[in-house]
Amino acid sequence: TLHEGDSKDGPVIGAGVLSLGPADLTRLLTTVRVTGSSSTAETGRTVAQFGQFFMGELWETYGAPFFRPRPWWRRVTDGATGLASTARTLAGRIRR
């Protein structure tokens, strides 16, 4: 969703779904151009910073949720073993 201005509180001026496969993403990244750069090194750093930001956002949105551990209260429902394990883990955290 694209909002007018610098805030998410602005009126919506556009919305849609971006669908990129690996080949599409690779092709997209080859179109990145840096303007106003004074050297090849600065251009490289700028592209790398953009890549880190862009891929980081993709990871946080689509990748990381699959690798985050389950919350402790969900582990508690795993039965007596899960409960005992959770209690030991919590006790260890409290002592620190």
Secondary structure, DSSP 4 states (H G I P E B T S, - for coil): -EESSSSTTSPEEE-------HHHHHHHHTT----S-SSHHHHHHHHHHHHHHHHHHHIIIIIGGGTSPPPHHHHGGG-HHHHHHHHHHHHHHHH-
